[in-house]
Amino acid sequence: MNEVLAVPLRAVGGFFELCADVARASFRRPFQAREFIDQSWFIARVSIVPTLLVAIPFTVLVSFTLNILLREIGAADLSGAGAAFGAVTQVGPIVTVLIVAGAGATAICADLGARTIREEIDAMRVLGIDPVQRLVVPRVLASMFVALMLNGLVCTIGIVGGFLFSVHLQDVNPGAFVNGITLLTNLPELIISEVKAGLFGLIAGLVACYLGLNVKGGPKSVGDAVNQTVVFAFMALFVVNVVVTAVGIKFSVR
């Protein structure tokens, strides 16, 4: 039993050790600004199309279902409030979870995993270059930055898409839709949504970097690490979503 538990416990310990190393290296100079920009563009490039493909039908489904319910109770003019509240508090963060973990994090893991099996990481250590500062920190920060941007994009798509779908296909009054946007959704809800997205990007980047740096074997192990990245990131991010949502509701009630 001890041997069975030793492997996952070592993995958890190694992950938190990497988190501590990233925290220390984030304030160490020089900051790898060029790598951060390159990785931000790299993650955005692999994430933007999946974001659009997921956000648009998700928005249409939520708006369609919500408007049917509101029509049944005679409150169709509140469709703007529902669309904005759903897009900012749930649709935006959930789509960000799916894209950051499914596209961005896997790309990071595959990149670092390929470098690891080619022994580039070991070569950097021999040359006295810290791979955490040089490679991991820019990727984690880039994942966090892109997650924030993706969340803003999905929220915008959710509100604009909800407006177009509700007004043009379900005959909702456009003025009533716009007036209802700020009824339930204000700055605190937007801040909570962005906090969620930032945490999603941070955790997904850390998980991807840890698994990529600890690949052992050949190309097959890189594929296994990529699959593990998706599973572990999804598990962690949905837990974070629930916790942050509960904390945000608690504070908003007070």
C-alpha positions in Angstrom: 0.0 0.0 0.0 2.9 2.4 0.8 4.4 1.7 -2.5 1.1 2.3 -4.3 0.7 5.7 -2.5 4.3 6.7 -2.9 4.1 7.5 -6.7 1.2 9.9 -6.6 2.4 11.5 -3.4 5.8 12.1 -5.0 4.1 13.6 -8.1 2.0 15.9 -5.9 5.1 17.0 -4.0 7.0 17.6 -7.2 4.1 19.7 -8.6 4.1 21.9 -5.5 7.9 22.1 -5.6 7.5 23.4 -9.2 4.9 25.9 -8.0 7.3 27.3 -5.4 10.2 27.5 -8.0 7.9 29.4 -10.4 6.9 31.8 -7.6 10.5 32.5 -6.8 11.7 32.7 -10.4 8.9 35.1 -11.4 10.6 37.9 -9.4 14.1 37.0 -10.6 15.8 39.1 -13.2 16.1 39.1 -16.2 12.5 38.5 -17.1 12.1 36.6 -20.4 9.9 39.2 -22.1 10.6 37.9 -25.6 9.7 34.4 -24.6 6.5 35.6 -22.9 5.4 37.4 -26.0 6.2 34.5 -28.2 4.3 32.0 -25.9 1.3 34.4 -25.6 1.0 34.5 -29.4 1.6 30.7 -29.6 -1.2 29.9 -27.1 -3.6 32.5 -28.5 -3.0 31.1 -32.0 -4.0 27.5 -31.0 -6.9 28.7 -28.8 -8.7 31.4 -30.7 -10.5 29.2 -33.3 -11.6 26.6 -30.7 -12.8 29.5 -28.5 -15.0 30.8 -31.3 -16.3 27.3 -32.3 -17.3 26.6 -28.7 -18.5 30.0 -27.5 -20.9 30.7 -30.4 -23.1 27.5 -30.2 -22.8 27.6 -26.4 -24.2 31.1 -26.4 -27.0 30.3 -28.8 -28.0 27.3 -26.7 -28.1 29.2 -23.4 -30.0 32.2 -25.0 -32.5 29.9 -26.7 -33.3 27.9 -23.6 -33.4 31.0 -21.3 -35.7 32.9 -23.6 -38.1 30.1 -23.9 -38.3 29.9 -20.0 -38.7 33.7 -19.7 -41.5 33.7 -22.4 -43.3 31.1 -20.4 -43.4 33.3 -17.3 -44.0 36.5 -19.2 -40.6 38.0 -18.5 -39.1 38.1 -22.0 -37.8 41.6 -21.4 -35.3 40.2 -18.8 -33.5 38.2 -21.5 -30.6 40.7 -21.5 -30.1 40.2 -17.7 -30.0 36.5 -18.1 -27.7 36.5 -21.1 -25.2 38.8 -19.5 -25.3 37.0 -16.1 -24.9 33.6 -17.8 -22.1 34.7 -20.1 -20.0 36.6 -17.5 -20.4 34.2 -14.5 -20.6 30.8 -16.1 -20.3 30.5 -19.9 -17.1 32.6 -20.1 -15.2 30.8 -17.4 -16.4 27.3 -18.4 -15.4 27.8 -22.1 -12.1 29.2 -20.9 -11.6 26.0 -18.9 -12.2 23.9 -21.9 -10.0 25.9 -24.3 -7.1 26.6 -21.9 -6.9 23.0 -20.7 -7.8 21.4 -24.1 -5.7 23.5 -26.5 -3.3 25.8 -24.7 -2.1 23.5 -21.9 -1.6 20.6 -24.2 0.4 22.7 -26.6 2.7 23.8 -23.8 3.1 20.2 -22.5 3.9 18.9 -26.0 6.5 21.6 -26.5 8.3 21.0 -23.2 7.9 17.2 -23.4 9.6 17.3 -26.8 12.4 19.4 -25.4 12.8 17.0 -22.5 13.2 13.8 -24.5 15.7 15.6 -26.8 17.6 16.4 -23.6 17.5 20.1 -24.2 16.4 20.7 -20.5 19.4 18.7 -19.2 21.7 20.6 -21.5 20.3 23.9 -20.2 21.0 22.8 -16.6 24.6 21.8 -17.5 25.1 25.3 -19.0 23.9 26.9 -15.8 20.6 28.1 -17.2 17.5 27.6 -15.0 14.8 26.0 -17.2 12.1 27.2 -14.7 13.1 30.9 -15.2 13.9 30.5 -18.9 11.0 28.3 -20.1 8.4 27.7 -17.4 7.7 31.2 -16.0 7.0 32.8 -19.4 4.7 29.9 -20.4 2.7 30.0 -17.1 2.3 33.8 -17.3 1.4 33.6 -21.0 -1.2 31.0 -20.2 -2.6 33.2 -17.5 -2.7 36.3 -19.8 -4.3 34.5 -22.7 -6.9 33.0 -20.3 -7.9 36.5 -19.2 -8.2 37.6 -22.8 -10.2 34.5 -23.8 -12.6 35.0 -21.0 -13.2 38.6 -22.0 -13.7 37.5 -25.6 -16.2 34.8 -24.6 -18.2 37.2 -22.4 -18.4 39.6 -25.3 -19.5 36.9 -27.7 -22.1 35.7 -25.2 -23.7 39.2 -24.8 -23.5 40.2 -28.4 -24.6 36.7 -29.6 -27.4 36.7 -27.1 -28.6 40.1 -28.3 -28.5 39.1 -32.0 -30.2 35.7 -31.4 -32.8 37.1 -29.0 -33.7 40.2 -31.0 -33.6 38.9 -34.5 -34.8 35.3 -34.0 -37.0 35.4 -30.9 -38.5 38.9 -31.2 -37.2 40.3 -27.9 -37.3 44.1 -27.6 -33.8 45.4 -28.2 -34.1 48.3 -25.8 -35.3 46.0 -23.0 -32.5 43.6 -23.7 -29.8 46.3 -23.4 -31.4 47.8 -20.3 -31.4 44.5 -18.6 -27.7 43.7 -19.1 -26.6 45.5 -15.9 -29.5 44.3 -13.9 -27.7 41.3 -12.5 -24.2 41.8 -13.9 -21.9 44.5 -12.6 -18.2 45.1 -11.9 -18.0 42.5 -9.0 -19.3 39.7 -11.2 -16.8 40.7 -14.0 -14.0 40.7 -11.5 -14.9 37.3 -10.2 -15.1 36.0 -13.7 -11.6 37.4 -14.5 -10.2 35.9 -11.3 -11.5 32.5 -12.3 -9.9 32.9 -15.8 -6.6 33.9 -14.3 -6.5 31.0 -11.9 -7.5 28.6 -14.7 -4.6 29.9 -16.9 -2.2 29.7 -13.9 -3.1 26.1 -12.9 -3.3 24.8 -16.5 0.1 26.3 -17.3 1.6 24.8 -14.1 0.1 21.3 -14.8 1.3 21.4 -18.4 4.8 22.5 -17.5 5.2 19.9 -14.7 4.1 17.0 -16.9 6.1 18.2 -19.8 9.3 18.5 -17.8 8.9 15.1 -16.2 8.4 13.1 -19.4 10.4 9.9 -19.3 11.0 7.7 -22.4 10.3 8.4 -26.1 7.7 10.2 -28.2 4.9 7.9 -26.8 5.5 9.3 -23.3 5.0 12.8 -24.7 1.6 11.8 -26.0 0.7 10.2 -22.6 1.8 13.4 -20.8 -0.5 15.5 -23.1 -3.4 13.2 -22.3 -2.7 13.5 -18.6 -2.5 17.3 -18.9 -6.1 17.4 -20.3 -7.5 15.1 -17.5 -5.7 16.7 -14.6 -6.3 20.2 -15.8 -10.0 19.6 -16.2 -10.3 18.1 -12.8 -8.4 20.9 -11.1 -10.1 23.7 -13.0 -13.7 22.5 -12.5 -12.9 22.3 -8.7 -11.5 25.8 -8.8 -14.6 27.0 -10.7 -16.9 25.7 -8.0 -14.8 27.0 -5.1 -14.4 30.5 -6.6 -18.1 30.7 -7.6 -19.1 29.8 -4.0 -16.7 32.3 -2.5 -17.9 35.0 -4.9 -21.6 34.3 -4.1 -20.8 34.5 -0.4 -19.1 37.9 -0.7 -21.7 39.3 -3.0 -24.5 38.3 -0.6 -22.8 40.1 2.2 
